[in-house]
Every structure is written in C-alpha cells, then in structure tokens.
Amino acid sequence: MPRIHFVVSETAKIAYHAEASRAGKSMGEWMREAADEKLAAARPRKFTVEELARFNAECDARRSDQPEPDWDESRRVIAESRLAGLG
C-alpha cells in the first residue's frame, strides 16, 4: 500500500493523536477517515430518487393556478429585492 508523509507541527501531531485515541483508532486510520470525509464533502452531492420525488412533490404543492406576473412586475420585484439588500 502506498504511503503519504506530510509535515505538521508538534502541537497538531499531539492533537491528531489524542483525537484518534479518543476514537479508538490508530492515527493512520483516523487520518484516512478524515481525508475520505473531506473528499466526500468536496464532491457534488447526488440526490436519491426518493429525495428528488419528494422535492418535486413539494414544488407541485406550492404551484398556483394563478398566472405568473408579467415581466415588468418581475423586474420591479427583483429591483426592490436588490435595493433592500443594500440597506
């Protein structure tokens, strides 16, 4: 198995080791899990079919039979929103 070495301060090494010990893991195992979690968090999240179905149902429930405002009205609302954000 390939190895990775990196430089950390003595303080960081002590903190990592203490946290790994609290978790009942070797420092290597703890570091691998931390790196895997960081990678997973950096990837775009994919939704399950159930999550997408729930989202679509929520959107459908909010749908109104009323016509949407005309474009001039939409622009006015957008402009007011921007101005309100500047205050």
Secondary structure as GFF3:
##gff-version 3
##sequence-region A 1 87
A	DSSP	alpha_helix	10	22	.	.	.	ID=ss1
A	DSSP	alpha_helix	27	42	.	.	.	ID=ss2
A	DSSP	alpha_helix	49	62	.	.	.	ID=ss3
A	DSSP	alpha_helix	71	86	.	.	.	ID=ss4
###
